[in-house]
Amino acid sequence: RAPLHTTHSREGMMMTMTSSLIAAPRVTTPAGGRGTIHRGAVVPSAQQNQQKQQRRPAAAAASSVIAPSLPRRSHSHHSARLLLALTRTKTTTFTTTTRAAVSGDATTAAVTAVTAESVVRGMYDAINRRDVAGALKFVDDDILYEDFNFPTPFKGIDMVKKLFEESCDGIPDDLLFIIDECTDGGGMSVGMTWYVEIEGQPFPNARGASLYRINPASGKLVYARDVVESPLKLGDVSFSIIRLVAPLVKKQLQEQKKKNAAAGEISGSSSSSSSAAVGGAAAAAGESTGGNNAAAATLYALGAAYWFVLLLSPPGWQGLPGEPAWAVAPETLKGVIDQSTDFFFVLPLLNKAGIDLLGPAPAVHPVTLGVFNFAEAFVFMLLPPLLMDRKGRDLPTVKLWSVAMFLTNALLLPYMALRTATPVPATWEAEKKALGSGGSEGGEGQGLAEVARGEKGLLSKAFGFSGLAVGLVSVAWALAADPEVGGDMAQRGVFLGELLKSDRVSLAFVVDIAVFSAWQAYLIGQLDPKAPAACKYVPFWGLAAWLML
C-alpha cells in the first residue's frame, strides 16, 4: 500500500467520517495526526483470506481507496468526535491508500506521495522481480543497512548493492518477500512485519520485523534494520543462558571501566610534563584497543547454546538424534573411543601397510571416520592463526587448543569469547616491528614467528601441509575406502544422511566444521586483510592454502 495524503474541507470531512463509520476496513489516525496504522478488515471473508494468500508486494489487488475512520469506540464517543471535528475551521489531512494494478509481469501503481511505506514496498517489488537496479532506485547513497543475519552493517549504496545481488543470485523466482503488516510513523519512517514464502507457502523460520526510514531530502531509503527469526527455538533455555552470561558480561564491563578510569588518571597526572614525557607515560600506562564486550557476550551465549543443544539436551529434544553426554549409551561411547583411536588415520594406514606393531585399528565405517578426521584436521590448522596476535600470546592458547582438539567448539566458543573481550596493548605493533627487525634483539632467536612477531613461519607451513594431507585422506576415505563396508557412492551418501539423523556425535562434528569456517574467515580477515577472498571464505582448503603460502 502507498499512502496518499489529501486535504478535505469541513463539509467533505463530514461525509467521509460518516461513511467511515459504516465501512468494514479501518485506518487509525493517532493523536496529533502524525501517522497511520494500516490493518485489514474487521471480519475478513473467505474470499478476502484467499486474496491475502495471493498478495505480493509486486502485485496488489485492483485500485481501491480505503476511507479513514475513527478507532472503535462507543457510538456516543464517535458522535462527540464528529461534533468536535465539525466545529473546527481549519482543514484536516487524511491518509488514503491505493493498490497497484497488475497486468502479467508489469506492475503499475498510482502514487501521489512519497512515504517510507511506498519506498520500501517499491524496493521489495523490485527485489521480488530480481531487479537489483530497480531496487537501488529507492536507496539513498548514504544508506546504513543493518541486517542481523550479518555481523556488520552495510554502509553506502555500493555495499547494499552487493547485498541485494547476493540475495537475488540463484534464488528461486517464487521465493518472495511478503509484507504482512506495517505502521506508518508519519511518512518518514515505517515499521513492518514480514515473511518469506515459496510455492505460495510460508518458508520455515523466515519471519521478521523491520524498521525503515527515508531521507526527507532525497525521498529514498537512508536507514534499515532487519530482525530475522531465529531457527533455533531455545524457549526457557534462553533465560538460563541470560542468567549465566549476564554476570560475566557485567564483570567484564566493570573491569573495563576501572582500566579506563586508571588510564585517565595517569593521563591527567602527566599533563604537566613535557610532550615527550606524556607520550612515555601513555605507553607505560599500556593504552590498549579495548575488547568487544557485546561480541564476547554473544559468543558466550552461543557457547552455552552449543553445550545445551549438542551435549546436554535430553533425548529427542527438538528432534535431535542420539543421547546427551549425561546419558550416553555404551555403544555411542565405544564409537567415540574407536574414532579417537583412529585419529588422523595413523592405525588404519599402518594396518593397510602391513604394520601391526600398535595393534589393529578399530573398525569404524569409512564415512564416519572421514567426517571425524576432517573436523579434527580443521581445528588442528587453527592453532597458528590463534597464536598470531597479542591475545593469542597472552592467553593460554596452546593448552586450550589442545583440549579443543577433543571438545572442539564446546571449548573453542568460550575461548573465542574470552579473546574478543581481551584488550590489546598499543605497544604490540611496536613490539612486532622491533622483533621483526632482526639483529641481536629480534629475529629468529626470539622463538616461533607466529608467537614472537605475529607472522607466518615454519609452524604455519607445517600445520598447513599436515592439515591439507589429512583433509585429502579424509575425503578419499569417506568416498572410496573399504568398499566392502562402505559400498558405492550412492550407498555412502545414504549412510551419511542416516548418520546425521541418528548420531548426535557425527551431527556435532558437522556443526563444528561450519563454525570452524567462521573462525577461519574471522582470523584471516583480522591477521591479513589483503589475503585472497578464497583463503578466507573457502572452508578448510582456503585455510590450508593461506598457511602454506
matplotlib code that plots the C-alpha trace (Angstrom):
import matplotlib.pyplot as plt

x = [0.0, 1.2, -0.4, -1.8, -2.2, -5.3, -6.9, -10.6, -12.8, -15.1, -18.1, -16.1, -14.7, -18.3, -19.2, -16.0, -16.3, -20.0, -19.2, -16.2, -18.5, -20.1, -17.0, -15.5, -11.8, -10.3, -7.3, -6.4, -5.0, -3.0, -3.4, -1.7, -2.1, 1.5, 0.9, -1.4, -1.6, -2.9, -4.7, -7.1, -10.8, -12.5, -14.1, -12.3, -14.4, -13.2, -12.6, -10.5, -8.5, -7.8, -6.8, -4.4, -2.6, -2.2, -0.9, 2.6, 4.4, 4.9, 1.3, -1.6, -5.3, -7.2, -7.1, -9.3, -9.4, -9.9, -11.7, -10.2, -12.3, -12.0, -10.9, -13.6, -15.3, -18.9, -21.4, -21.5, -17.7, -18.0, -20.7, -18.6, -15.5, -17.7, -19.2, -15.7, -14.5, -17.4, -16.6, -13.0, -12.4, -9.1, -8.6, -7.6, -5.1, -6.1, -4.1, -5.7, -4.4, -4.2, -3.4, -1.4, -3.0, -1.2, -1.1, 1.1, 4.6, 4.1, 3.1, 1.7, 0.8, -0.9, 1.4, 1.0, 3.0, 6.4, 6.4, 8.6, 6.0, 5.7, 9.5, 10.0, 7.2, 8.6, 12.1, 10.8, 8.6, 11.9, 13.7, 10.8, 11.3, 15.1, 15.6, 18.6, 18.9, 15.2, 15.5, 18.5, 16.5, 14.7, 18.0, 19.9, 23.6, 24.3, 22.2, 23.0, 21.5, 21.6, 20.7, 21.1, 21.9, 25.3, 27.9, 28.5, 26.1, 26.2, 27.3, 26.8, 24.9, 27.8, 27.7, 23.9, 24.1, 26.3, 23.8, 20.9, 22.8, 23.7, 20.0, 18.8, 21.6, 20.4, 17.3, 14.1, 11.8, 8.8, 10.7, 9.1, 9.3, 5.8, 5.0, 2.4, 1.5, 3.0, 2.8, 3.3, 5.2, 4.4, 5.6, 9.4, 9.7, 7.8, 7.8, 6.9, 6.3, 7.0, 7.7, 9.2, 7.2, 7.9, 5.4, 2.8, 3.5, 5.5, 9.1, 10.1, 11.9, 11.7, 9.7, 10.9, 10.3, 12.0, 12.3, 12.9, 13.5, 13.8, 15.8, 13.4, 15.7, 16.0, 12.9, 14.9, 15.7, 18.6, 18.3, 17.1, 17.2, 16.1, 15.5, 15.1, 13.5, 16.0, 15.8, 16.8, 13.9, 15.5, 12.4, 13.0, 16.7, 17.3, 16.6, 19.0, 21.7, 21.0, 21.3, 24.6, 26.1, 24.9, 27.1, 30.1, 29.5, 28.8, 32.1, 34.0, 32.3, 33.2, 36.8, 37.0, 35.6, 38.2, 41.0, 39.7, 39.5, 43.0, 44.3, 42.5, 44.1, 47.6, 47.0, 45.8, 48.7, 51.2, 49.6, 52.0, 55.0, 56.6, 55.0, 57.7, 57.1, 53.4, 54.0, 56.2, 53.6, 50.9, 53.0, 53.9, 50.2, 49.5, 47.0, 45.0, 42.5, 39.5, 37.8, 34.4, 32.2, 29.0, 30.5, 32.0, 28.6, 27.2, 29.9, 29.4, 25.7, 26.5, 28.8, 26.1, 23.7, 26.2, 26.7, 23.0, 21.8, 24.5, 25.8, 23.2, 19.7, 17.6, 17.0, 14.6, 14.7, 13.7, 14.1, 17.8, 19.2, 21.2, 21.8, 23.2, 26.6, 25.0, 23.1, 25.4, 24.8, 27.7, 27.8, 28.0, 30.9, 32.6, 32.2, 33.8, 36.7, 37.2, 37.2, 39.7, 41.9, 41.9, 43.0, 44.5, 44.2, 47.5, 46.5, 44.3, 47.1, 49.7, 47.5, 46.9, 50.7, 51.0, 52.3, 50.6, 53.1, 50.5, 47.7, 44.7, 42.7, 39.1, 36.5, 34.8, 32.6, 34.7, 32.2, 32.0, 35.8, 36.2, 33.9, 35.6, 39.2, 38.2, 36.8, 39.9, 42.2, 40.3, 40.7, 44.3, 45.1, 43.5, 46.4, 48.9, 46.4, 45.2, 48.8, 49.5, 48.1, 48.7, 45.6, 46.8, 50.2, 48.8, 46.1, 46.9, 46.1, 48.1, 46.6, 43.1, 43.6, 44.9, 41.7, 39.6, 41.1, 38.8, 36.0, 36.0, 33.7, 32.5, 35.7, 36.6, 33.5, 34.1, 37.8, 36.9, 34.6, 37.5, 39.7, 37.1, 36.8, 40.6, 42.1, 45.3, 48.1, 49.1, 52.7, 52.0, 52.5, 55.8, 56.9, 56.3, 58.3, 61.2, 61.2, 60.9, 63.9, 66.4, 69.8, 70.7, 67.4, 65.0, 64.7, 64.8, 66.3, 63.1, 61.2, 58.3, 57.5, 53.8, 54.2, 57.1, 56.3, 52.7, 53.5, 53.5, 56.6, 57.6, 54.8, 52.2, 53.6, 53.9, 50.4, 49.1, 50.8, 49.7, 46.1, 45.9, 47.2, 44.7, 41.9, 42.6, 42.8, 39.6, 37.7, 39.2, 38.5, 34.9, 34.3, 36.2, 37.9, 36.7, 34.2, 33.1, 31.8, 31.0, 29.6, 29.4, 29.0, 25.2, 25.2, 27.7, 25.5, 22.5, 24.6, 25.7, 22.1, 21.0, 24.1, 23.2, 19.6, 20.6, 24.1, 24.4, 28.2, 28.5, 26.0, 28.1, 31.2, 29.3, 28.2, 31.9, 33.0, 30.6, 31.7, 35.4, 34.7, 33.5, 36.7, 38.8, 37.2, 37.4, 41.0, 42.5, 40.5, 42.0, 45.5, 45.8, 43.2, 44.8, 44.5, 42.7, 38.9, 39.3, 41.6, 39.1, 35.8, 36.6, 36.3, 39.3, 41.1, 41.4, 42.9, 45.4, 46.5, 46.9, 49.1, 51.4, 51.7]
y = [0.0, 3.5, 6.2, 9.3, 12.5, 14.6, 17.6, 17.7, 20.7, 20.6, 19.5, 16.8, 15.7, 15.1, 12.9, 10.9, 10.4, 9.4, 6.8, 5.5, 4.6, 2.0, 0.8, -2.5, -1.7, 0.9, 3.2, 4.5, 8.1, 8.5, 11.7, 14.7, 13.3, 12.1, 8.8, 5.9, 2.2, 0.1, -3.1, -5.4, -5.7, -6.3, -9.6, -10.9, -13.1, -16.3, -14.5, -11.9, -14.6, -16.2, -12.8, -12.3, -15.5, -14.3, -10.9, -9.8, -6.5, -6.6, -7.5, -6.0, -6.1, -3.6, 0.1, 1.0, 3.8, 3.0, 5.8, 6.7, 6.1, 6.5, 3.8, 1.5, 3.2, 3.6, 5.4, 8.3, 8.6, 8.7, 11.3, 13.5, 13.2, 14.0, 17.1, 18.3, 17.9, 19.9, 22.8, 23.1, 25.8, 24.5, 21.8, 18.3, 16.0, 12.3, 9.4, 7.3, 4.2, 3.0, -0.5, -1.5, -2.8, -5.8, -6.9, -10.0, -9.1, -5.4, -3.6, -0.1, 1.9, 5.2, 7.0, 10.7, 11.0, 9.6, 7.9, 5.3, 2.7, 3.4, 3.5, 0.1, -1.5, -0.3, -1.6, -5.1, -5.2, -4.9, -7.5, -9.9, -9.4, -9.9, -6.4, -5.1, -1.9, -1.1, -1.8, 0.6, 3.4, 3.5, 3.6, 6.7, 6.9, 7.2, 4.2, 2.3, -1.1, -3.3, -6.9, -9.0, -12.1, -10.4, -9.4, -5.8, -3.3, -2.4, 1.2, 3.0, 2.1, 0.0, -2.4, -2.6, -3.3, -6.4, -7.4, -7.2, -9.0, -11.8, -12.1, -12.4, -14.6, -18.2, -17.7, -19.4, -17.0, -18.0, -17.3, -13.9, -11.3, -10.7, -7.6, -8.7, -5.5, -2.1, 1.0, 4.4, 6.6, 9.9, 9.3, 9.4, 6.0, 2.8, -0.5, -3.7, -7.4, -9.7, -13.3, -15.2, -17.7, -20.3, -22.2, -19.9, -21.2, -19.6, -20.6, -22.2, -19.9, -16.9, -14.3, -10.9, -7.3, -4.3, -0.5, 1.7, 5.5, 7.6, 10.8, 13.8, 15.4, 12.6, 10.6, 7.4, 4.8, 6.0, 3.6, 0.0, -2.6, -6.2, -8.5, -12.1, -15.1, -17.4, -21.0, -22.2, -22.1, -22.4, -21.5, -21.2, -22.2, -18.7, -17.2, -19.7, -18.5, -14.9, -15.7, -17.4, -14.9, -11.6, -11.7, -12.5, -9.6, -7.3, -8.2, -7.6, -4.2, -3.2, -4.2, -2.3, 0.8, 0.5, 0.2, 3.2, 5.3, 4.3, 5.2, 8.6, 9.3, 8.6, 10.7, 13.6, 13.4, 13.6, 16.6, 19.0, 17.2, 17.7, 16.2, 13.6, 12.6, 12.5, 10.1, 7.9, 7.8, 6.8, 4.0, 2.9, 3.0, 0.4, 2.2, -0.5, -1.4, -2.3, -5.6, -6.0, -7.0, -7.1, -9.6, -11.6, -11.8, -13.2, -15.8, -16.8, -17.2, -19.3, -21.4, -22.0, -22.9, -25.3, -27.0, -27.4, -28.3, -30.8, -32.0, -31.7, -31.5, -34.6, -37.3, -36.3, -32.6, -30.6, -33.7, -34.1, -37.6, -39.6, -39.2, -36.4, -36.6, -37.4, -40.4, -41.6, -45.2, -47.7, -48.3, -44.5, -44.2, -47.1, -45.4, -42.2, -44.1, -46.0, -42.9, -41.2, -44.3, -43.9, -40.3, -38.9, -42.5, -43.5, -47.0, -47.7, -46.7, -48.7, -51.7, -51.3, -51.2, -54.5, -52.9, -54.2, -53.1, -50.8, -53.3, -53.5, -50.4, -50.4, -50.9, -47.7, -47.0, -45.1, -42.2, -41.8, -41.8, -39.4, -36.8, -37.2, -36.7, -33.9, -31.9, -32.7, -31.6, -28.3, -27.4, -28.6, -25.9, -23.2, -23.1, -20.9, -18.1, -18.3, -17.6, -14.8, -11.9, -10.5, -12.1, -15.5, -14.9, -13.6, -16.3, -20.0, -20.6, -23.8, -25.5, -24.6, -25.6, -29.0, -29.6, -28.2, -30.9, -33.3, -31.0, -28.8, -25.8, -26.8, -25.2, -23.1, -20.9, -19.8, -19.3, -17.0, -15.1, -14.5, -13.4, -11.0, -9.3, -9.1, -5.6, -5.4, -3.1, -0.4, -1.4, -4.7, -3.3, -1.7, -4.9, -6.8, -4.3, -4.5, -8.2, -8.4, -6.1, -8.9, -8.4, -9.3, -8.1, -9.9, -12.2, -15.9, -16.2, -15.0, -18.2, -19.0, -16.3, -16.8, -16.0, -13.6, -11.5, -12.3, -13.6, -16.9, -19.1, -22.7, -23.7, -22.3, -24.2, -27.4, -27.2, -26.2, -29.2, -31.6, -30.4, -30.5, -34.1, -35.3, -33.5, -35.1, -38.5, -37.9, -37.1, -40.1, -42.3, -41.3, -41.7, -44.9, -46.7, -50.2, -50.7, -54.0, -51.9, -48.5, -49.7, -47.4, -43.6, -43.8, -46.1, -43.8, -40.8, -42.6, -43.7, -40.1, -38.9, -41.6, -40.9, -37.3, -38.3, -40.9, -40.0, -36.8, -37.1, -37.0, -34.2, -32.2, -32.7, -31.3, -28.3, -27.9, -27.8, -24.9, -23.0, -23.6, -22.0, -18.8, -18.8, -19.2, -16.2, -14.0, -14.8, -14.5, -11.3, -9.8, -11.0, -10.5, -8.1, -8.4, -12.2, -13.5, -14.0, -17.7, -18.1, -16.6, -18.0, -21.4, -23.6, -25.8, -25.6, -21.9, -22.0, -24.7, -22.6, -19.4, -21.2, -22.7, -19.5]
z = [0.0, -0.7, 1.5, -0.3, 1.6, 0.6, 2.3, 3.0, 3.8, 6.8, 4.7, 2.9, 6.2, 7.5, 4.6, 4.8, 8.5, 8.3, 5.6, 7.5, 10.4, 8.1, 6.2, 7.5, 6.7, 9.1, 9.2, 12.6, 12.9, 16.1, 18.2, 16.6, 13.0, 13.0, 11.2, 10.4, 11.2, 8.4, 9.2, 7.4, 7.6, 10.9, 9.9, 6.7, 4.4, 2.9, -0.4, 1.4, 3.1, -0.3, -1.7, 1.2, 0.3, -3.2, -2.2, -3.2, -2.8, -6.5, -7.3, -5.3, -6.0, -8.1, -7.2, -4.2, -1.7, 2.0, 3.7, 7.1, 10.2, 13.9, 16.2, 17.5, 20.4, 21.7, 19.5, 21.9, 21.6, 17.8, 18.0, 20.3, 18.0, 15.0, 16.6, 17.6, 14.0, 12.6, 14.9, 13.5, 10.9, 9.6, 7.1, 8.1, 6.3, 5.9, 4.6, 1.9, 0.2, -3.4, -4.5, -7.5, -10.7, -12.3, -15.9, -16.3, -15.1, -15.4, -12.3, -12.2, -9.1, -8.6, -6.1, -5.5, -2.3, -1.2, 2.2, 3.8, 3.2, -0.5, -0.9, 0.9, -1.0, -4.3, -3.3, -2.4, -5.5, -7.5, -5.3, -5.9, -9.6, -9.1, -10.4, -8.4, -10.4, -9.9, -6.1, -5.8, -7.3, -3.9, -1.9, -0.8, -1.5, 2.3, 3.3, 6.5, 6.4, 9.5, 8.8, 11.9, 9.8, 9.3, 11.9, 10.5, 8.9, 5.2, 4.7, 1.4, -1.7, -3.1, -0.1, -0.3, -4.0, -3.2, -0.5, -3.0, -5.7, -3.3, -2.2, -5.8, -7.2, -7.7, -5.6, -7.0, -8.7, -6.5, -3.2, -2.4, 0.4, 1.7, 3.7, 6.3, 8.3, 8.7, 10.8, 9.2, 11.6, 10.0, 6.4, 7.0, 8.8, 8.9, 10.8, 9.1, 9.9, 7.0, 6.0, 3.1, 1.1, -1.6, -3.7, -2.2, 1.3, 4.2, 4.2, 7.6, 10.1, 7.7, 9.5, 10.7, 11.7, 10.2, 10.7, 7.7, 7.4, 4.3, 3.7, 3.6, 1.1, -1.4, -0.7, -0.6, 2.0, 4.2, 7.2, 7.6, 10.3, 9.8, 12.7, 11.5, 13.2, 14.8, 13.5, 17.0, 19.4, 22.9, 24.8, 28.5, 28.0, 26.6, 30.1, 31.6, 29.1, 30.0, 33.7, 33.1, 30.7, 32.2, 35.3, 33.2, 30.9, 33.8, 35.4, 32.2, 31.8, 35.3, 34.9, 31.6, 33.3, 36.0, 33.4, 31.6, 34.8, 35.7, 32.3, 32.6, 36.0, 34.6, 31.6, 33.8, 36.3, 33.4, 31.7, 33.3, 31.9, 28.5, 25.4, 25.3, 28.9, 28.2, 25.3, 27.5, 30.3, 27.9, 26.5, 30.1, 31.0, 28.4, 26.2, 24.6, 22.0, 24.1, 23.9, 22.3, 25.2, 23.2, 20.8, 23.7, 25.3, 22.0, 21.8, 25.4, 24.7, 21.6, 23.7, 26.2, 23.4, 21.9, 25.3, 25.9, 22.4, 21.4, 24.7, 27.4, 25.9, 26.7, 24.1, 21.4, 22.3, 19.2, 17.1, 17.9, 17.4, 19.9, 23.6, 25.7, 27.4, 30.8, 29.4, 26.7, 25.5, 25.8, 22.1, 21.5, 23.9, 22.2, 18.8, 20.1, 21.5, 18.3, 16.2, 18.6, 18.3, 14.5, 14.9, 11.6, 10.2, 11.8, 12.8, 9.7, 7.3, 9.3, 9.1, 5.4, 5.0, 6.9, 10.1, 13.3, 15.9, 17.6, 17.2, 14.9, 14.2, 15.5, 12.8, 12.0, 9.0, 6.4, 6.1, 9.9, 10.2, 7.3, 8.8, 12.2, 10.9, 8.5, 11.5, 13.6, 10.8, 10.6, 14.3, 14.0, 11.4, 13.6, 16.1, 14.0, 13.4, 17.0, 18.1, 15.7, 17.7, 21.1, 22.5, 21.4, 23.1, 26.4, 26.8, 27.4, 23.8, 23.3, 26.3, 25.5, 21.8, 22.9, 24.8, 22.0, 19.7, 21.6, 22.8, 19.6, 19.9, 23.3, 24.5, 21.4, 21.6, 25.2, 24.3, 21.4, 23.6, 26.1, 23.2, 21.9, 25.4, 25.9, 25.1, 23.1, 24.3, 21.9, 22.3, 20.5, 17.0, 18.1, 19.7, 16.4, 14.4, 16.9, 16.9, 13.2, 12.6, 13.1, 14.7, 18.2, 19.7, 17.5, 14.5, 14.6, 18.0, 19.7, 19.0, 16.8, 14.3, 15.0, 18.7, 18.6, 15.6, 14.8, 11.3, 9.5, 9.9, 9.8, 12.2, 9.9, 6.9, 8.8, 10.1, 6.6, 4.9, 7.6, 7.7, 3.9, 3.8, 6.5, 4.7, 1.4, 3.0, 4.9, 1.7, -0.1, 2.8, 3.1, -0.7, -1.5, 1.4, 2.5, -0.3, 1.3, 4.2, 2.7, -0.6, -3.7, -3.7, -3.6, -0.6, 1.2, 0.6, 2.0, 5.0, 5.7, 5.7, 8.1, 10.2, 10.8, 11.6, 14.2, 15.7, 17.7, 17.8, 14.0, 13.8, 16.2, 14.0, 11.0, 13.1, 14.2, 10.6, 9.9, 13.0, 12.2, 8.8, 10.6, 12.7, 9.6, 7.9, 11.1, 12.0, 8.5, 8.0, 11.2, 10.6, 6.8, 5.4, 2.0, 1.9, -1.2, -0.6, -1.3, 1.7, 4.0, 2.6, 1.2, 4.2, 5.2, 1.8, 1.9, 5.4, 4.3, 1.3, 3.4, 6.0, 3.3, 1.1]

ax = plt.figure().add_subplot(projection="3d")
ax.plot(x, y, z, "-o")
ax.set_aspect("equal")
plt.show()
